[in-house]
Amino acid sequence: MGKNIHVTHRKSGDWAVIGEGDQRASSLSNTQKEAIELARQLAINNKSELVIHRVDNKIRDKDSFGNDSFPPKG
């Protein structure tokens, strides 16, 4: 499973797609929707988790595209 991919808001007003632990963003977008679409594809390709943050950078949502160690039951 690859490293988590985060969508975060920047002070400049842009939305960044950044891999966990990376110093630089993979991409910048004008809208959160566009950033989520880009990040989702990265997470799918890397079999990792997508972590979407709000404007205040608190976590809004998560989606796993890898092997889930806690899959849903039944």
N, CA, C, O and CB atoms as a CASP TS submission, in Angstrom:
PFRMAT TS
TARGET T0000
AUTHOR 0000-0000-0000
METHOD Language model
MODEL 1
PARENT N/A
ATOM      1  N   MET     1       0.847  -1.178   0.000  1.00  0.00           N
ATOM      2  CA  MET     1       0.000   0.000   0.000  1.00  0.00           C
ATOM      3  C   MET     1       0.890   1.238   0.000  1.00  0.00           C
ATOM      4  O   MET     1       1.858   1.315   0.757  1.00  0.00           O
ATOM      5  CB  MET     1      -0.963   0.000   1.223  1.00  0.00           C
ATOM      6  N   GLY     2       0.558   2.209  -0.855  1.00  0.00           N
ATOM      7  CA  GLY     2       1.336   3.439  -0.960  1.00  0.00           C
ATOM      8  C   GLY     2       1.034   4.406   0.170  1.00  0.00           C
ATOM      9  O   GLY     2       0.178   4.157   1.020  1.00  0.00           O
ATOM     10  N   LYS     3       1.761   5.518   0.157  1.00  0.00           N
ATOM     11  CA  LYS     3       1.545   6.518   1.206  1.00  0.00           C
ATOM     12  C   LYS     3       0.242   7.280   0.961  1.00  0.00           C
ATOM     13  O   LYS     3      -0.205   7.414  -0.178  1.00  0.00           O
ATOM     14  CB  LYS     3       2.735   7.501   1.270  1.00  0.00           C
ATOM     15  N   ASN     4      -0.353   7.770   2.033  1.00  0.00           N
ATOM     16  CA  ASN     4      -1.620   8.493   1.949  1.00  0.00           C
ATOM     17  C   ASN     4      -1.473   9.733   1.077  1.00  0.00           C
ATOM     18  O   ASN     4      -0.425  10.379   1.056  1.00  0.00           O
ATOM     19  CB  ASN     4      -2.111   8.884   3.349  1.00  0.00           C
ATOM     20  N   ILE     5      -2.544  10.051   0.359  1.00  0.00           N
ATOM     21  CA  ILE     5      -2.612  11.242  -0.482  1.00  0.00           C
ATOM     22  C   ILE     5      -3.585  12.211   0.185  1.00  0.00           C
ATOM     23  O   ILE     5      -4.723  11.844   0.478  1.00  0.00           O
ATOM     24  CB  ILE     5      -3.063  10.891  -1.956  1.00  0.00           C
ATOM     25  N   HIS     6      -3.144  13.444   0.426  1.00  0.00           N
ATOM     26  CA  HIS     6      -3.959  14.446   1.108  1.00  0.00           C
ATOM     27  C   HIS     6      -4.358  15.571   0.170  1.00  0.00           C
ATOM     28  O   HIS     6      -3.581  15.984  -0.690  1.00  0.00           O
ATOM     29  CB  HIS     6      -3.210  15.011   2.305  1.00  0.00           C
ATOM     30  N   VAL     7      -5.582  16.063   0.344  1.00  0.00           N
ATOM     31  CA  VAL     7      -6.054  17.279  -0.325  1.00  0.00           C
ATOM     32  C   VAL     7      -6.186  18.325   0.772  1.00  0.00           C
ATOM     33  O   VAL     7      -7.009  18.187   1.676  1.00  0.00           O
ATOM     34  CB  VAL     7      -7.437  17.051  -1.103  1.00  0.00           C
ATOM     35  N   THR     8      -5.364  19.379   0.688  1.00  0.00           N
ATOM     36  CA  THR     8      -5.344  20.405   1.728  1.00  0.00           C
ATOM     37  C   THR     8      -5.498  21.797   1.130  1.00  0.00           C
ATOM     38  O   THR     8      -5.169  22.029  -0.033  1.00  0.00           O
ATOM     39  CB  THR     8      -4.048  20.323   2.535  1.00  0.00           C
ATOM     40  N   HIS     9      -6.000  22.709   1.939  1.00  0.00           N
ATOM     41  CA  HIS     9      -6.185  24.098   1.526  1.00  0.00           C
ATOM     42  C   HIS     9      -4.938  24.902   1.861  1.00  0.00           C
ATOM     43  O   HIS     9      -4.353  24.741   2.932  1.00  0.00           O
ATOM     44  CB  HIS     9      -7.429  24.716   2.207  1.00  0.00           C
ATOM     45  N   ARG    10      -4.539  25.759   0.946  1.00  0.00           N
ATOM     46  CA  ARG    10      -3.366  26.610   1.145  1.00  0.00           C
ATOM     47  C   ARG    10      -3.808  28.032   1.473  1.00  0.00           C
ATOM     48  O   ARG    10      -4.909  28.442   1.106  1.00  0.00           O
ATOM     49  CB  ARG    10      -2.459  26.601  -0.110  1.00  0.00           C
ATOM     50  N   LYS    11      -2.962  28.776   2.156  1.00  0.00           N
ATOM     51  CA  LYS    11      -3.275  30.167   2.495  1.00  0.00           C
ATOM     52  C   LYS    11      -3.515  31.015   1.248  1.00  0.00           C
ATOM     53  O   LYS    11      -4.250  32.002   1.290  1.00  0.00           O
ATOM     54  CB  LYS    11      -2.146  30.773   3.322  1.00  0.00           C
ATOM     55  N   SER    12      -2.890  30.624   0.145  1.00  0.00           N
ATOM     56  CA  SER    12      -3.043  31.352  -1.123  1.00  0.00           C
ATOM     57  C   SER    12      -4.440  31.167  -1.720  1.00  0.00           C
ATOM     58  O   SER    12      -4.815  31.872  -2.657  1.00  0.00           O
ATOM     59  CB  SER    12      -1.985  30.887  -2.128  1.00  0.00           C
ATOM     60  N   GLY    13      -5.215  30.209  -1.174  1.00  0.00           N
ATOM     61  CA  GLY    13      -6.548  29.936  -1.684  1.00  0.00           C
ATOM     62  C   GLY    13      -6.594  28.717  -2.582  1.00  0.00           C
ATOM     63  O   GLY    13      -7.676  28.243  -2.930  1.00  0.00           O
ATOM     64  N   ASP    14      -5.427  28.200  -2.964  1.00  0.00           N
ATOM     65  CA  ASP    14      -5.356  26.999  -3.796  1.00  0.00           C
ATOM     66  C   ASP    14      -5.600  25.753  -2.957  1.00  0.00           C
ATOM     67  O   ASP    14      -5.547  25.792  -1.728  1.00  0.00           O
ATOM     68  CB  ASP    14      -3.992  26.907  -4.498  1.00  0.00           C
ATOM     69  N   TRP    15      -5.869  24.654  -3.641  1.00  0.00           N
ATOM     70  CA  TRP    15      -5.987  23.346  -3.021  1.00  0.00           C
ATOM     71  C   TRP    15      -4.811  22.515  -3.489  1.00  0.00           C
ATOM     72  O   TRP    15      -4.533  22.451  -4.687  1.00  0.00           O
ATOM     73  CB  TRP    15      -7.345  22.660  -3.370  1.00  0.00           C
ATOM     74  N   ALA    16      -4.117  21.877  -2.555  1.00  0.00           N
ATOM     75  CA  ALA    16      -2.925  21.096  -2.869  1.00  0.00           C
ATOM     76  C   ALA    16      -3.209  19.606  -2.747  1.00  0.00           C
ATOM     77  O   ALA    16      -3.938  19.164  -1.859  1.00  0.00           O
ATOM     78  CB  ALA    16      -1.767  21.491  -1.951  1.00  0.00           C
ATOM     79  N   VAL    17      -2.615  18.842  -3.659  1.00  0.00           N
ATOM     80  CA  VAL    17      -2.601  17.387  -3.583  1.00  0.00           C
ATOM     81  C   VAL    17      -1.179  17.029  -3.190  1.00  0.00           C
ATOM     82  O   VAL    17      -0.230  17.318  -3.918  1.00  0.00           O
ATOM     83  CB  VAL    17      -3.043  16.693  -4.955  1.00  0.00           C
ATOM     84  N   ILE    18      -1.041  16.394  -2.024  1.00  0.00           N
ATOM     85  CA  ILE    18       0.298  16.131  -1.506  1.00  0.00           C
ATOM     86  C   ILE    18       0.371  14.741  -0.872  1.00  0.00           C
ATOM     87  O   ILE    18      -0.525  14.332  -0.134  1.00  0.00           O
ATOM     88  CB  ILE    18       0.698  17.206  -0.482  1.00  0.00           C
ATOM     89  N   GLY    19       1.445  14.033  -1.171  1.00  0.00           N
ATOM     90  CA  GLY    19       1.679  12.730  -0.571  1.00  0.00           C
ATOM     91  C   GLY    19       2.156  12.904   0.866  1.00  0.00           C
ATOM     92  O   GLY    19       2.907  13.832   1.167  1.00  0.00           O
ATOM     93  N   GLU    20       1.722  12.017   1.747  1.00  0.00           N
ATOM     94  CA  GLU    20       2.097  12.115   3.156  1.00  0.00           C
ATOM     95  C   GLU    20       3.620  12.089   3.313  1.00  0.00           C
ATOM     96  O   GLU    20       4.295  11.197   2.798  1.00  0.00           O
ATOM     97  CB  GLU    20       1.457  10.967   3.965  1.00  0.00           C
ATOM     98  N   GLY    21       4.143  13.078   4.028  1.00  0.00           N
ATOM     99  CA  GLY    21       5.568  13.179   4.265  1.00  0.00           C
ATOM    100  C   GLY    21       6.329  13.952   3.196  1.00  0.00           C
ATOM    101  O   GLY    21       7.504  14.271   3.381  1.00  0.00           O
ATOM    102  N   ASP    22       5.665  14.260   2.069  1.00  0.00           N
ATOM    103  CA  ASP    22       6.326  15.015   1.002  1.00  0.00           C
ATOM    104  C   ASP    22       6.442  16.485   1.381  1.00  0.00           C
ATOM    105  O   ASP    22       5.594  17.015   2.099  1.00  0.00           O
ATOM    106  CB  ASP    22       5.557  14.868  -0.323  1.00  0.00           C
ATOM    107  N   GLN    23       7.481  17.135   0.904  1.00  0.00           N
ATOM    108  CA  GLN    23       7.696  18.554   1.159  1.00  0.00           C
ATOM    109  C   GLN    23       6.933  19.428   0.173  1.00  0.00           C
ATOM    110  O   GLN    23       6.557  20.556   0.494  1.00  0.00           O
ATOM    111  CB  GLN    23       9.177  18.877   1.096  1.00  0.00           C
ATOM    112  N   ARG    24       6.707  18.904  -1.024  1.00  0.00           N
ATOM    113  CA  ARG    24       6.057  19.687  -2.078  1.00  0.00           C
ATOM    114  C   ARG    24       4.796  18.996  -2.563  1.00  0.00           C
ATOM    115  O   ARG    24       4.693  17.769  -2.539  1.00  0.00           O
ATOM    116  CB  ARG    24       7.016  19.916  -3.253  1.00  0.00           C
ATOM    117  N   ALA    25       3.845  19.795  -3.001  1.00  0.00           N
ATOM    118  CA  ALA    25       2.590  19.275  -3.528  1.00  0.00           C
ATOM    119  C   ALA    25       2.818  18.629  -4.894  1.00  0.00           C
ATOM    120  O   ALA    25       3.668  19.072  -5.666  1.00  0.00           O
ATOM    121  CB  ALA    25       1.539  20.398  -3.630  1.00  0.00           C
ATOM    122  N   SER    26       2.055  17.583  -5.180  1.00  0.00           N
ATOM    123  CA  SER    26       2.081  16.956  -6.501  1.00  0.00           C
ATOM    124  C   SER    26       1.415  17.861  -7.515  1.00  0.00           C
ATOM    125  O   SER    26       1.827  17.934  -8.672  1.00  0.00           O
ATOM    126  CB  SER    26       1.390  15.581  -6.474  1.00  0.00           C
ATOM    127  N   SER    27       0.363  18.560  -7.057  1.00  0.00           N
ATOM    128  CA  SER    27      -0.346  19.499  -7.925  1.00  0.00           C
ATOM    129  C   SER    27      -1.109  20.514  -7.091  1.00  0.00           C
ATOM    130  O   SER    27      -1.390  20.291  -5.914  1.00  0.00           O
ATOM    131  CB  SER    27      -1.304  18.752  -8.868  1.00  0.00           C
ATOM    132  N   LEU    28      -1.438  21.627  -7.722  1.00  0.00           N
ATOM    133  CA  LEU    28      -2.264  22.672  -7.116  1.00  0.00           C
ATOM    134  C   LEU    28      -3.474  22.888  -8.009  1.00  0.00           C
ATOM    135  O   LEU    28      -3.366  22.849  -9.235  1.00  0.00           O
ATOM    136  CB  LEU    28      -1.459  24.006  -6.922  1.00  0.00           C
ATOM    137  N   SER    29      -4.628  23.116  -7.389  1.00  0.00           N
ATOM    138  CA  SER    29      -5.870  23.338  -8.125  1.00  0.00           C
ATOM    139  C   SER    29      -6.591  24.547  -7.565  1.00  0.00           C
ATOM    140  O   SER    29      -6.403  24.919  -6.406  1.00  0.00           O
ATOM    141  CB  SER    29      -6.776  22.095  -8.064  1.00  0.00           C
ATOM    142  N   ASN    30      -7.421  25.158  -8.401  1.00  0.00           N
ATOM    143  CA  ASN    30      -8.208  26.307  -7.963  1.00  0.00           C
ATOM    144  C   ASN    30      -9.395  25.893  -7.109  1.00  0.00           C
ATOM    145  O   ASN    30      -9.856  26.662  -6.265  1.00  0.00           O
ATOM    146  CB  ASN    30      -8.692  27.095  -9.161  1.00  0.00           C
ATOM    147  N   THR    31      -9.896  24.669  -7.326  1.00  0.00           N
ATOM    148  CA  THR    31     -11.065  24.208  -6.582  1.00  0.00           C
ATOM    149  C   THR    31     -10.766  22.906  -5.851  1.00  0.00           C
ATOM    150  O   THR    31      -9.906  22.128  -6.267  1.00  0.00           O
ATOM    151  CB  THR    31     -12.259  24.022  -7.521  1.00  0.00           C
ATOM    152  N   GLN    32     -11.486  22.679  -4.757  1.00  0.00           N
ATOM    153  CA  GLN    32     -11.331  21.437  -4.012  1.00  0.00           C
ATOM    154  C   GLN    32     -11.796  20.255  -4.865  1.00  0.00           C
ATOM    155  O   GLN    32     -11.186  19.187  -4.827  1.00  0.00           O
ATOM    156  CB  GLN    32     -12.123  21.495  -2.685  1.00  0.00           C
ATOM    157  N   LYS    33     -12.850  20.438  -5.617  1.00  0.00           N
ATOM    158  CA  LYS    33     -13.380  19.360  -6.454  1.00  0.00           C
ATOM    159  C   LYS    33     -12.325  18.864  -7.437  1.00  0.00           C
ATOM    160  O   LYS    33     -12.138  17.658  -7.596  1.00  0.00           O
ATOM    161  CB  LYS    33     -14.628  19.835  -7.214  1.00  0.00           C
ATOM    162  N   GLU    34     -11.645  19.781  -8.087  1.00  0.00           N
ATOM    163  CA  GLU    34     -10.600  19.419  -9.049  1.00  0.00           C
ATOM    164  C   GLU    34      -9.451  18.689  -8.338  1.00  0.00           C
ATOM    165  O   GLU    34      -8.937  17.691  -8.842  1.00  0.00           O
ATOM    166  CB  GLU    34     -10.068  20.684  -9.777  1.00  0.00           C
ATOM    167  N   ALA    35      -9.059  19.192  -7.179  1.00  0.00           N
ATOM    168  CA  ALA    35      -7.979  18.565  -6.414  1.00  0.00           C
ATOM    169  C   ALA    35      -8.363  17.149  -5.988  1.00  0.00           C
ATOM    170  O   ALA    35      -7.533  16.241  -6.035  1.00  0.00           O
ATOM    171  CB  ALA    35      -7.634  19.415  -5.178  1.00  0.00           C
ATOM    172  N   ILE    36      -9.617  16.955  -5.574  1.00  0.00           N
ATOM    173  CA  ILE    36     -10.090  15.629  -5.161  1.00  0.00           C
ATOM    174  C   ILE    36     -10.037  14.654  -6.327  1.00  0.00           C
ATOM    175  O   ILE    36      -9.629  13.505  -6.154  1.00  0.00           O
ATOM    176  CB  ILE    36     -11.523  15.711  -4.606  1.00  0.00           C
ATOM    177  N   GLU    37     -10.444  15.096  -7.511  1.00  0.00           N
ATOM    178  CA  GLU    37     -10.418  14.223  -8.687  1.00  0.00           C
ATOM    179  C   GLU    37      -8.992  13.770  -8.997  1.00  0.00           C
ATOM    180  O   GLU    37      -8.755  12.594  -9.275  1.00  0.00           O
ATOM    181  CB  GLU    37     -11.020  14.945  -9.906  1.00  0.00           C
ATOM    182  N   LEU    38      -8.046  14.707  -8.947  1.00  0.00           N
ATOM    183  CA  LEU    38      -6.640  14.373  -9.192  1.00  0.00           C
ATOM    184  C   LEU    38      -6.103  13.436  -8.115  1.00  0.00           C
ATOM    185  O   LEU    38      -5.431  12.449  -8.416  1.00  0.00           O
ATOM    186  CB  LEU    38      -5.789  15.649  -9.251  1.00  0.00           C
ATOM    187  N   ALA    39      -6.406  13.754  -6.859  1.00  0.00           N
ATOM    188  CA  ALA    39      -5.916  12.956  -5.733  1.00  0.00           C
ATOM    189  C   ALA    39      -6.517  11.555  -5.744  1.00  0.00           C
ATOM    190  O   ALA    39      -5.830  10.583  -5.431  1.00  0.00           O
ATOM    191  CB  ALA    39      -6.236  13.651  -4.409  1.00  0.00           C
ATOM    192  N   ARG    40      -7.780  11.447  -6.099  1.00  0.00           N
ATOM    193  CA  ARG    40      -8.446  10.135  -6.142  1.00  0.00           C
ATOM    194  C   ARG    40      -7.737   9.227  -7.142  1.00  0.00           C
ATOM    195  O   ARG    40      -7.504   8.051  -6.861  1.00  0.00           O
ATOM    196  CB  ARG    40      -9.950  10.288  -6.520  1.00  0.00           C
ATOM    197  N   GLN    41      -7.393   9.771  -8.311  1.00  0.00           N
ATOM    198  CA  GLN    41      -6.704   8.962  -9.313  1.00  0.00           C
ATOM    199  C   GLN    41      -5.323   8.524  -8.818  1.00  0.00           C
ATOM    200  O   GLN    41      -4.911   7.387  -9.050  1.00  0.00           O
ATOM    201  CB  GLN    41      -6.570   9.745 -10.626  1.00  0.00           C
ATOM    202  N   LEU    42      -4.608   9.429  -8.134  1.00  0.00           N
ATOM    203  CA  LEU    42      -3.302   9.073  -7.549  1.00  0.00           C
ATOM    204  C   LEU    42      -3.448   7.965  -6.505  1.00  0.00           C
ATOM    205  O   LEU    42      -2.661   7.019  -6.476  1.00  0.00           O
ATOM    206  CB  LEU    42      -2.642  10.314  -6.908  1.00  0.00           C
ATOM    207  N   ALA    43      -4.459   8.096  -5.654  1.00  0.00           N
ATOM    208  CA  ALA    43      -4.690   7.102  -4.602  1.00  0.00           C
ATOM    209  C   ALA    43      -5.050   5.744  -5.200  1.00  0.00           C
ATOM    210  O   ALA    43      -4.598   4.712  -4.702  1.00  0.00           O
ATOM    211  CB  ALA    43      -5.806   7.574  -3.655  1.00  0.00           C
ATOM    212  N   ILE    44      -5.846   5.731  -6.248  1.00  0.00           N
ATOM    213  CA  ILE    44      -6.206   4.483  -6.921  1.00  0.00           C
ATOM    214  C   ILE    44      -4.955   3.845  -7.518  1.00  0.00           C
ATOM    215  O   ILE    44      -4.715   2.651  -7.335  1.00  0.00           O
ATOM    216  CB  ILE    44      -7.270   4.735  -8.025  1.00  0.00           C
ATOM    217  N   ASN    45      -4.161   4.640  -8.230  1.00  0.00           N
ATOM    218  CA  ASN    45      -2.949   4.128  -8.874  1.00  0.00           C
ATOM    219  C   ASN    45      -1.934   3.603  -7.863  1.00  0.00           C
ATOM    220  O   ASN    45      -1.234   2.626  -8.130  1.00  0.00           O
ATOM    221  CB  ASN    45      -2.310   5.217  -9.719  1.00  0.00           C
ATOM    222  N   ASN    46      -1.855   4.255  -6.695  1.00  0.00           N
ATOM    223  CA  ASN    46      -0.886   3.872  -5.670  1.00  0.00           C
ATOM    224  C   ASN    46      -1.455   2.914  -4.623  1.00  0.00           C
ATOM    225  O   ASN    46      -0.758   2.513  -3.692  1.00  0.00           O
ATOM    226  CB  ASN    46      -0.365   5.104  -4.986  1.00  0.00           C
ATOM    227  N   LYS    47      -2.727   2.555  -4.786  1.00  0.00           N
ATOM    228  CA  LYS    47      -3.413   1.683  -3.816  1.00  0.00           C
ATOM    229  C   LYS    47      -3.225   2.221  -2.402  1.00  0.00           C
ATOM    230  O   LYS    47      -2.769   1.515  -1.502  1.00  0.00           O
ATOM    231  CB  LYS    47      -2.881   0.226  -3.911  1.00  0.00           C
ATOM    232  N   SER    48      -3.589   3.480  -2.234  1.00  0.00           N
ATOM    233  CA  SER    48      -3.391   4.148  -0.953  1.00  0.00           C
ATOM    234  C   SER    48      -4.691   4.789  -0.471  1.00  0.00           C
ATOM    235  O   SER    48      -5.749   4.614  -1.077  1.00  0.00           O
ATOM    236  CB  SER    48      -2.286   5.207  -1.064  1.00  0.00           C
ATOM    237  N   GLU    49      -4.590   5.530   0.623  1.00  0.00           N
ATOM    238  CA  GLU    49      -5.755   6.180   1.198  1.00  0.00           C
ATOM    239  C   GLU    49      -5.801   7.641   0.791  1.00  0.00           C
ATOM    240  O   GLU    49      -4.778   8.327   0.793  1.00  0.00           O
ATOM    241  CB  GLU    49      -5.750   6.050   2.719  1.00  0.00           C
ATOM    242  N   LEU    50      -6.977   8.112   0.445  1.00  0.00           N
ATOM    243  CA  LEU    50      -7.217   9.515   0.114  1.00  0.00           C
ATOM    244  C   LEU    50      -7.773  10.195   1.363  1.00  0.00           C
ATOM    245  O   LEU    50      -8.758   9.734   1.938  1.00  0.00           O
ATOM    246  CB  LEU    50      -8.205   9.664  -1.110  1.00  0.00           C
ATOM    247  N   VAL    51      -7.138  11.293   1.780  1.00  0.00           N
ATOM    248  CA  VAL    51      -7.569  12.044   2.964  1.00  0.00           C
ATOM    249  C   VAL    51      -7.921  13.456   2.498  1.00  0.00           C
ATOM    250  O   VAL    51      -7.058  14.190   2.018  1.00  0.00           O
ATOM    251  CB  VAL    51      -6.445  12.068   4.089  1.00  0.00           C
ATOM    252  N   ILE    52      -9.191  13.830   2.642  1.00  0.00           N
ATOM    253  CA  ILE    52      -9.675  15.135   2.187  1.00  0.00           C
ATOM    254  C   ILE    52      -9.859  16.036   3.400  1.00  0.00           C
ATOM    255  O   ILE    52     -10.524  15.665   4.367  1.00  0.00           O
ATOM    256  CB  ILE    52     -11.012  14.998   1.386  1.00  0.00           C
ATOM    257  N   HIS    53      -9.261  17.223   3.339  1.00  0.00           N
ATOM    258  CA  HIS    53      -9.327  18.187   4.430  1.00  0.00           C
ATOM    259  C   HIS    53     -10.270  19.337   4.074  1.00  0.00           C
ATOM    260  O   HIS    53     -10.483  19.637   2.900  1.00  0.00           O
ATOM    261  CB  HIS    53      -7.924  18.727   4.756  1.00  0.00           C
ATOM    262  N   ARG    54     -10.830  19.973   5.101  1.00  0.00           N
ATOM    263  CA  ARG    54     -11.664  21.174   4.936  1.00  0.00           C
ATOM    264  C   ARG    54     -10.770  22.394   4.792  1.00  0.00           C
ATOM    265  O   ARG    54      -9.546  22.276   4.840  1.00  0.00           O
ATOM    266  CB  ARG    54     -12.637  21.353   6.139  1.00  0.00           C
ATOM    267  N   VAL    55     -11.372  23.564   4.616  1.00  0.00           N
ATOM    268  CA  VAL    55     -10.632  24.816   4.516  1.00  0.00           C
ATOM    269  C   VAL    55      -9.776  25.040   5.759  1.00  0.00           C
ATOM    270  O   VAL    55      -8.670  25.572   5.660  1.00  0.00           O
ATOM    271  CB  VAL    55     -11.594  25.993   4.314  1.00  0.00           C
ATOM    272  N   ASP    56     -10.281  24.637   6.941  1.00  0.00           N
ATOM    273  CA  ASP    56      -9.509  24.795   8.181  1.00  0.00           C
ATOM    274  C   ASP    56      -8.496  23.653   8.363  1.00  0.00           C
ATOM    275  O   ASP    56      -7.826  23.566   9.392  1.00  0.00           O
ATOM    276  CB  ASP    56     -10.460  24.852   9.393  1.00  0.00           C
ATOM    277  N   ASN    57      -8.397  22.792   7.361  1.00  0.00           N
ATOM    278  CA  ASN    57      -7.489  21.645   7.282  1.00  0.00           C
ATOM    279  C   ASN    57      -7.786  20.523   8.281  1.00  0.00           C
ATOM    280  O   ASN    57      -6.940  19.657   8.504  1.00  0.00           O
ATOM    281  CB  ASN    57      -6.094  22.115   7.490  1.00  0.00           C
ATOM    282  N   LYS    58      -8.978  20.531   8.882  1.00  0.00           N
ATOM    283  CA  LYS    58      -9.423  19.374   9.647  1.00  0.00           C
ATOM    284  C   LYS    58      -9.906  18.331   8.642  1.00  0.00           C
ATOM    285  O   LYS    58     -10.398  18.683   7.569  1.00  0.00           O
ATOM    286  CB  LYS    58     -10.557  19.756  10.681  1.00  0.00           C
ATOM    287  N   ILE    59      -9.769  17.060   8.982  1.00  0.00           N
ATOM    288  CA  ILE    59     -10.158  15.998   8.051  1.00  0.00           C
ATOM    289  C   ILE    59     -11.665  15.997   7.834  1.00  0.00           C
ATOM    290  O   ILE    59     -12.449  15.977   8.783  1.00  0.00           O
ATOM    291  CB  ILE    59      -9.697  14.627   8.570  1.00  0.00           C
ATOM    292  N   ARG    60     -12.048  16.017   6.565  1.00  0.00           N
ATOM    293  CA  ARG    60     -13.457  16.000   6.165  1.00  0.00           C
ATOM    294  C   ARG    60     -13.908  14.593   5.815  1.00  0.00           C
ATOM    295  O   ARG    60     -15.016  14.181   6.158  1.00  0.00           O
ATOM    296  CB  ARG    60     -13.690  16.933   4.977  1.00  0.00           C
ATOM    297  N   ASP    61     -13.028  13.847   5.118  1.00  0.00           N
ATOM    298  CA  ASP    61     -13.415  12.533   4.623  1.00  0.00           C
ATOM    299  C   ASP    61     -12.161  11.713   4.304  1.00  0.00           C
ATOM    300  O   ASP    61     -11.086  12.261   4.063  1.00  0.00           O
ATOM    301  CB  ASP    61     -14.320  12.663   3.370  1.00  0.00           C
ATOM    302  N   LYS    62     -12.327  10.392   4.308  1.00  0.00           N
ATOM    303  CA  LYS    62     -11.257   9.470   3.930  1.00  0.00           C
ATOM    304  C   LYS    62     -11.840   8.408   3.018  1.00  0.00           C
ATOM    305  O   LYS    62     -13.007   8.035   3.136  1.00  0.00           O
ATOM    306  CB  LYS    62     -10.590   8.823   5.183  1.00  0.00           C
ATOM    307  N   ASP    63     -11.008   7.926   2.106  1.00  0.00           N
ATOM    308  CA  ASP    63     -11.430   6.849   1.219  1.00  0.00           C
ATOM    309  C   ASP    63     -10.217   5.966   0.957  1.00  0.00           C
ATOM    310  O   ASP    63      -9.153   6.473   0.600  1.00  0.00           O
ATOM    311  CB  ASP    63     -12.035   7.406  -0.121  1.00  0.00           C
ATOM    312  N   SER    64     -10.359   4.669   1.126  1.00  0.00           N
ATOM    313  CA  SER    64      -9.242   3.753   0.979  1.00  0.00           C
ATOM    314  C   SER    64      -9.323   3.035  -0.366  1.00  0.00           C
ATOM    315  O   SER    64     -10.372   2.514  -0.745  1.00  0.00           O
ATOM    316  CB  SER    64      -9.220   2.738   2.133  1.00  0.00           C
ATOM    317  N   PHE    65      -8.196   3.018  -1.082  1.00  0.00           N
ATOM    318  CA  PHE    65      -8.123   2.336  -2.369  1.00  0.00           C
ATOM    319  C   PHE    65      -7.105   1.208  -2.353  1.00  0.00           C
ATOM    320  O   PHE    65      -6.776   0.652  -3.401  1.00  0.00           O
ATOM    321  CB  PHE    65      -7.779   3.322  -3.465  1.00  0.00           C
ATOM    322  N   GLY    66      -6.606   0.865  -1.170  1.00  0.00           N
ATOM    323  CA  GLY    66      -5.629  -0.210  -1.038  1.00  0.00           C
ATOM    324  C   GLY    66      -6.248  -1.406  -0.373  1.00  0.00           C
ATOM    325  O   GLY    66      -7.470  -1.548  -0.333  1.00  0.00           O
ATOM    326  N   ASN    67      -5.411  -2.260   0.145  1.00  0.00           N
ATOM    327  CA  ASN    67      -5.900  -3.416   0.897  1.00  0.00           C
ATOM    328  C   ASN    67      -6.267  -2.931   2.292  1.00  0.00           C
ATOM    329  O   ASN    67      -5.392  -2.572   3.080  1.00  0.00           O
ATOM    330  CB  ASN    67      -4.826  -4.572   0.956  1.00  0.00           C
ATOM    331  N   ASP    68      -7.526  -2.919   2.587  1.00  0.00           N
ATOM    332  CA  ASP    68      -8.034  -2.428   3.860  1.00  0.00           C
ATOM    333  C   ASP    68      -7.754  -3.433   4.972  1.00  0.00           C
ATOM    334  O   ASP    68      -8.207  -4.575   4.907  1.00  0.00           O
ATOM    335  CB  ASP    68      -9.538  -2.143   3.765  1.00  0.00           C
ATOM    336  N   SER    69      -7.010  -3.013   5.989  1.00  0.00           N
ATOM    337  CA  SER    69      -6.707  -3.924   7.091  1.00  0.00           C
ATOM    338  C   SER    69      -7.912  -4.117   8.013  1.00  0.00           C
ATOM    339  O   SER    69      -7.918  -5.031   8.838  1.00  0.00           O
ATOM    340  CB  SER    69      -5.518  -3.401   7.893  1.00  0.00           C
ATOM    341  N   PHE    70      -8.923  -3.269   7.880  1.00  0.00           N
ATOM    342  CA  PHE    70     -10.174  -3.403   8.657  1.00  0.00           C
ATOM    343  C   PHE    70     -11.376  -3.330   7.702  1.00  0.00           C
ATOM    344  O   PHE    70     -12.129  -2.357   7.731  1.00  0.00           O
ATOM    345  CB  PHE    70     -10.277  -2.278   9.760  1.00  0.00           C
ATOM    346  N   PRO    71     -11.555  -4.350   6.865  1.00  0.00           N
ATOM    347  CA  PRO    71     -12.680  -4.301   5.911  1.00  0.00           C
ATOM    348  C   PRO    71     -14.023  -4.351   6.623  1.00  0.00           C
ATOM    349  O   PRO    71     -14.116  -4.871   7.735  1.00  0.00           O
ATOM    350  CB  PRO    71     -12.585  -5.459   4.913  1.00  0.00           C
ATOM    351  N   PRO    72     -15.070  -3.813   5.989  1.00  0.00           N
ATOM    352  CA  PRO    72     -16.397  -3.848   6.598  1.00  0.00           C
ATOM    353  C   PRO    72     -16.882  -5.291   6.755  1.00  0.00           C
ATOM    354  O   PRO    72     -16.575  -6.149   5.927  1.00  0.00           O
ATOM    355  CB  PRO    72     -17.398  -3.037   5.754  1.00  0.00           C
ATOM    356  N   LYS    73     -17.630  -5.547   7.809  1.00  0.00           N
ATOM    357  CA  LYS    73     -18.144  -6.897   8.055  1.00  0.00           C
ATOM    358  C   LYS    73     -19.551  -7.022   7.500  1.00  0.00           C
ATOM    359  O   LYS    73     -20.381  -6.121   7.627  1.00  0.00           O
ATOM    360  CB  LYS    73     -18.131  -7.228   9.565  1.00  0.00           C
ATOM    361  N   GLY    74     -19.788  -8.154   6.887  1.00  0.00           N
ATOM    362  CA  GLY    74     -21.050  -8.623   6.472  1.00  0.00           C
ATOM    363  C   GLY    74     -21.893  -7.931   5.581  1.00  0.00           C
ATOM    364  O   GLY    74     -22.984  -8.408   5.267  1.00  0.00           O
TER
END
